[in-house]
Amino acid sequence: MEPVTCIMQYRQLRIYRHLAGFPVDDPVHQRFILDVGGLPLYKAVGVRDSVDEALLGEELAFPADCELGLQECFEKLHSRYRQWMANPDKLSTVPPLFKSLVYCSGISQGGEAEWNFAYEQFLRSDDADEKSVLLSALACSRETDVLKRYLNIVVNLVGAISKKHGLMRNILGVIGKDEPGRPLVRDFLTQNWNHLFLHKKKSRGELLESLTFSSNTKAELEIVERFLSGGGVDLAGNRRKIHQVLEQIRNNIAWTDANCDVIAQLLEEMGYS
């Protein structure tokens, strides 16, 4: 299969994975995702030091964050990250094209030591681009205590700088992309809604949209509706976005209700059981 075909298939699978209603670690669902998208994409592109120029404009030309669950990809990226930890001054250890991928995967697959190392590199670096990549990668941890600590750092480091509202929104979006970060950022957003992004209030709605992109249960819808209907919530500049967010969650719920059982049956008939 050609790499570009794999990339298109990968994008479709990411959307499917969010909507299908299966737990991320569901073994049946995981096997199907890997067989259809993960292995062909990994074999077509893999983790290497250079790629075809035709793919340079495609951020998804790589198994981004190994999020389709291919263990070989996890292991290679984490190994590369550990090599960098052993010799942080050797900049060539991580090719520029793979920095976001390697940093994020190394931190998500590691523990506090990997996170602390990246934070130290952030403090040491004078390169604005490198600091930006590290700030996003630090949000990839899967440890709740680490993410709580980072959330406080982000607020103190970026929150007071009005021109950095976009950076802060992006970092919060990465923290809240998956469990266990999503409830942390959701609680932070709802508790501090009126005090966030004072110079660009529409960022509040954009962050809420990213946090609820894959929400597909009535319980999740009720949480958002209850917050928005509460007194004193400043919706200025976000009323249209809020309407879109609620509509998207309702559409996700309808899609899941209509297709989840059908998908489960099809997977079983295909031998994924």
N, C-alpha and C positions, 0 to 999 in steps of 0.2 A: 504494500500500500504506500502511495506517495505521502511524504510528510504533510503537504498542504491539506490533503484529504483527511489525514489523521487529525490535524488541527481543527478543521471544521467539525469533525465527529466529536472531538473532545469538548468543544464549546457546547454542542447539543447535549452531551452527556452531563456536563456541569449543571445545566438547567434542569435536566431530567432528575438528577440526583437530589436537587433541592425540592422538587415538587412531588416526587413519588411517594413520600411519606414513610420511607423505610429508615430505620436507624442507620447512622453512618457506618457502624461496625457490624451490621447485619451480614452474616457470612454468605447467604444466598445472593443477595443484592450485590455484595462486593465482588463475588466471582464473576457475575454477569458484566459488571462495569469494567473489570480488568480484561476480560476476554474480548469485549467489543471495542474498548477504547484504550485502556491503559497499556497493554502489551504492544499492540500495533504502533501506537504513538512512540512508546519508549524505544522500540526497535528501529523505528524510522529516524528518530532524532537522537535519543539517548542523552547522556551527560558527557560532553566533550568540550574541548577548548575552543572550537570554532564551528560555525555553521555556514550553510550556503547563503550567499548574499541575498538571495531571493527571500530568505526568511528573517532577515535582520529587522524588518519592520513589524514582525509578528511576535508580540510578547508571549503569546501562547504557543510558540514554536518549541517549547520545552514542557515536560510534565510538571507544570507549575505547582510548587509546594508538594509534589508527589501526591496531590490530593485525591488521585484515583486509587491510591493505596498500594502501589507496587513496591514491595519490600526491597527489591534490589536497588531501586531508585533511592529510597530512604537511606539505605546503608552506604551507597556511594557518596551521596551528598553530605551525610554526617561525617564520613571518613575525611572528606575534603575539608570540612569545617575544623575537625580535630587537628589536621595537619597545619591549618592556619593558626590555631591556638598554640601549637608547639613552637611555631616560628612566626610571630605576628609581624615582624619587620620584612618578611619575604612576601611582597605584595603580589607576586605572580602566582602564588598558591591558588588563588581564586580568580579565574578569568573574569574580566569586567562584565561580560554578557551574563554571567551566572551569579553575580554577587547577591542580588535580591533572593534568588532561589536557594543558594547555598547557605546564606546567613539565616534565612527564615527556617529552612529545613533543619539546620544544625541546632537552632534554638528550640524549635518545636519538638525535636527528637531527643534533646538533651535535658539537662536539669538546671539548677541554679548556677552551676559553674559556667556553663555555656552562656547563660544570660549575663552573668557578671562580666565575663570576658568581653562580650559585645558592648556592654555599657562602658567599660573602661576604654575600649577603642573609640567609642563615640566621644568621650571626654578628651582623649588625646588628639583626635584628628583635627586638622585645620582645613580640610577639604569639605566644602559645603555639600557637594554631591554625595560624598561618602557618609557624612553625618546624616543626610536625609535617608539614605538607604538603611543605615543602622537604626535610625529612629523607627522606621516601619518594621524592620526585622525584629526589634525588641518586643513588638506586640504579638509575635508568633508563639510565645510561650503557651504551654497548655497547663501550667501550674497556677492555680487560683491565687495563692499568696503572692507569687511573683507578679501576676497581672494587676493585683490590687496595688502593689508597691509602684508599679510602672504607671498606673493611672494617676496616682498622686504626683509622681515626677512630671508627667506630661502637663498636668494642670498648672503646676508651679513654673515649669520651664517655658511653656508655650502660651498658656492661657492668658497671661497678662500682656502679651504682645499682640496688639490688635491686627497687625498685618500678617500674623501667622495663623489666622483662623482656619485657612485651608489646610495647612499642615496638621493642625490639631484634629480637624474633622477626619482627615485621612487616617491618622493614627488610631483614633477611636473606632473608625470603621474596621480597621484590621483587627484590633482587639476583639471587637464584637462580631467578627465573621463567623465564628463557630463557638461551641462550648469549649471551656467554661467561661469564655470572655463575654458572650452575648448578654447574659443576665446582669453582669457587672456594669457594662456600658449602658444597658437599658435603664437600670436603676439610677446610674449616675446622670443620665440624660433627663429622666423624669424628675429627679430631685433638684436639678440645677437648670432646668429648661429656661427660665426667665433671665438667668444670669450668664448664659453661654452665648458666644458669638454676637456680642452687642453691636458690633460694627457691620455685621452681615447676618441678619437674623434668619435668612433663608437657609443657612447652613444647618440650622436645627432640623428643619424638615428633611433636608438631604440626608442627614445622619440617621434620622428615624427611618427613612426609606431604605437605606442600606441595611439597617438592623432587622427590618421586617421583610426583606426580599423573599425569604424562603418560609415565612410564617404561613402555616397551613392548617391550623386548628382553631376551633371556636374559642378555646381558652386563651390563646394568644390574641385573638381579635378582641375579646372582652377586656384584656389588660390594657390594650391601646385605647379602646373606646372609653374605658373608665378614667384613664389619665386625662384624655383630651376633653372630657366633659366636666372635669373637676373645675372648681372655681379658681380664678386668678391665673389661668394658663394663658400666656400671651401668644396668640396665634398670628399676630401681625406679620404679613409677608409670607405666610405659610398656609393659608386656607386652601388654596388650590392643591398644593403638595399633599396636605393632610387628606384631602378628598381622594387623591390618587393612591395614597398609601392604604387607606381603608378599602378602596375598591380592589387593589391588588391582593390584599389578604383574603377578601371574599372570593375573588377569582381563584386563588390558590386552593382555598377550602373546597370550592365546587369542583375543581379539577381533580383533587385528591379523592374526594368522595366518589366521583364518577369513574376513576381509573385505577385506584390502588388495588382493589380486589381483582380486577381484570389482569393487571400486570403480574400480581402474585400467581395467578392461575397460569398465565402464559410462561412465566419463569419455571414453574413446576413442570409444565408439559415439555419444556425445552431441556429438562434434565438438571435444572438448578434447584435442587432440593436437598 
